[in-house]
Amino acid sequence: MSKYTEETVLSVKHYTDRLFTFSTTRKPSFRFRSGEFVMIGLMINDKPVMRAYSIASPEWDEKLDFYSIKVPDGPLTQHLANIEVGDKILVGLKGTGTLVLDALLPGKRLYMLATGTGIAPFASLIRDPVTYEHYDQVILTQTCREVAELQYGYDLVKESMDDPLVGEYLQAGKLIHDAAATREPHTHTRRLTERVADGSFFSDYGLPEFNPETDRAMICGSLAMSIDFKKMFEDRGFTEGSVSSPGQFVYEKSFVG
Ligand code: A2P
């Protein structure tokens, strides 16, 4: 039995020469939980070239959204970067992954900590009303090198404001969106690890420091950042969760990019 099906590209938007987003059709039989990833790919020289991609749309959506880097000699992305509306994409049969609400214990606040395209699973979760039903406050942070790389996150939050399912939560101020560029002047110009360590991240938003009693966290981004935050949470008494044993934080081990 085949490990994937074919979907059709519905839209493509290029953000920078390194970043783009695209949407595809979705078979009604395709099941995933908001925040999960799936293998996607293309037939290249008659062989499927597949990579793990976070699904950036919520589980209720009829289409699938993805957010991707372009690597000039990347086996998949050099081809994926050229896709056009109407092209076919291979999509695995089901989603999987650790960045799901079921892997976390109930809490007051949910922190979503991303660098770069690590924002993709959170693009799914911030558009799922269940996220706001579980938490009083949701804090989405994205750190990138350059300001232009933050645009996808700004567009996402702006569009979600008018979303029929989650718009009311955003308009009520339940989502904080923190965007930082580390290598260009911007509102915040340092790594999140540094802003958390000196407390300025919390004081900027009137938030209390991370507390394992009330706070939950999801981490997705560069390996170095994931390792640093994992340690930071463990040092503060947070335990890692999974669907079979929910905890206080989770991080995506399969993320590359
Ligand atoms: P910096 O510019 O200081 O390296 P990359 O493109 O290397 O994956 O990095 C994406 C973003 O993540 C950059 O803003 C980078 O900051 C930041 N970053 C990289 N490593 C860490 C880390 N260990 N902790 C926090 N932020 C990090």
Residues whose N, C-alpha, C, O or C-beta is under 5 A from the ligand:
A	BS01	A2P	T115 G116 T143 C144 R145 T182 R183 R191 L192 T193 S222 A224 M225 D228
